Amino acid sequence: MRISDISDSLLPHARDLLTLAARAGAEEAEVYGIASLSYEVDLRRAQVELASQSLHRGLGLRAVVAGAVGFSSSSDMSQLSSVARSAVQSARARGPDPDWRGFPRQERAIEPEGIFDARLADAGAEKCLELAESLIEGCSDVPGAEPVSGSLACISGSSFIINSNGLEGEETGTLMHASLEAIARGADVATGSEFLISRSLVSSLEEVGRSAAQLACSSLGGGKAESGSSEVLLRPQAAAELLDNTLIPALLADNIQKGRSSLAGRKGDAVASEGLTIIDDGQLAGGIDSSAFDGEGVPSQRTVLVEEGILKGYLYDSYAAGKEGVHSTGNAVRSGYTGVPRVGARNFVLSSPERHNLLEETSGYLVSGLIGAHTANPISGDFSVEARNAFAISPGEEARPIRSLMLAGNIFQLLKDIELDRDVRSVGSIVTPTIKLQMKVVGS
């Protein structure tokens, strides 16, 4: 069973749905479809708890009446007439929207490199079980640690979009992600976790399991942290969690237009250290959110947001772009066929010409993950979070585990003195190295 064949079988239904929407009274219409095949394995301790194969497919319809957009979706192709009526009725209920400028039209789109791996698409249940077992084996290699839980998914999928303006786009991609949480017991108990996410097949996941176990063991015997202002190194996962809930929302055009961003009206201003450059790149080779086009069919592009510390721009979908009379940056993102697109980051990449070995230069704290990043205020940039797997560090000394550590600050203030390490990795759609910030810390 090839996922492209399943997707192709949906296209005739999508064309029918466009026709049905027009008959129901839609002035414009758009159909987004996906088909995905996934093999998933859930681990509980050192055993496979569940192995499953899932096929998901469906269509989502946006229908426009007097500028108002209604939406409906279904995985049942016998219900398309109902989907069309529902979307049109929803649009009429909303009332006219004078800011609507229409669905995008066809433009040339280029498929990024490294988003489809035939080996991953062909990986079956047996290969996925083998990979899941390698997670456990890697953890078991570390004395004193044992697995608590884990998961693995190997996914191949196709998506397409068509609209009444003649736009058509289709693409196939692959993705695998794995994670493991380990526990270590000594005078106390500590946990550690690690993950991998890739567009290509990885031959073994032993290193993921081993890293989780080593982090758990090294976190045993945590001491007390000193409170005050301190240099803090946020490893890529912690950095991504903070940026995703503070900085990224401030760069989305819809938040700018609604007055929900501290970066509104600040194009051309210095907002970060001179060495920091931030790019959103929907064309990044092998990027987790790379594709030829976004969730509306607009070609993906490379958008410079911050260049050498200077704010250069924001991220737009077609609606937000239409309100300002500019072109979309290709940043309409979707969670699936059951939801409407929204403005979002694609591959959000932090870089700097100056890279440091921060661990050898810093006296302060090293933090692997965060708890409570979602509680940050994306408008003001203020945050107060709990550190996961934190260590006190000093040049030439062995890192010491910390029992409890709270971190607080304002992202827009902290960016002015940010420093970047060399250890770049993808954490979902955020590509970042370890970062150094000066922030308030509270130990207990």
Buried (B, 14 or more C-beta within 10 A) or exposed (E): EEBBEBBBEBBEBBEBBBEBBBEBBBBBBBBBBBBBBBBBBBBEEBEBEEBEEEEBBBBBBBBBBEBBBBBBBBEEBEEBEEBBBBBBBBBBEEEEBEEBBBBBEEEEBEBBEBBBBEEBBEBEBEBBBBBBBBBBBBBBBBEEBBBBBBBBBBBBBBBBBBBBBEBEBBBBBBBBBBBBBBBBEEEEEBBBBBBBBBBBBBEBBBBBBBBBBBBBBBBBEBEEBEEEEBBBBBBBBBBBBBBBBBBBBBBBBBBBBEEBBBBBEBEEEBBBBEBBBBBBBBBBEBBBBBBBBBBBBBBBBBBBBBBBBBBBBBBBBBBBBBBEEEBBBBBBBBEEBBBBBBBBBBBBBBBBEEBBEBBEBBEBBBBBBBEBBEEBBBBEBBBBBBBBBBBBBEEEEEBBBBBBBBBEBBBBEBBBEBBBBEBBBBBBBBBBBBBBBBBBBBBE
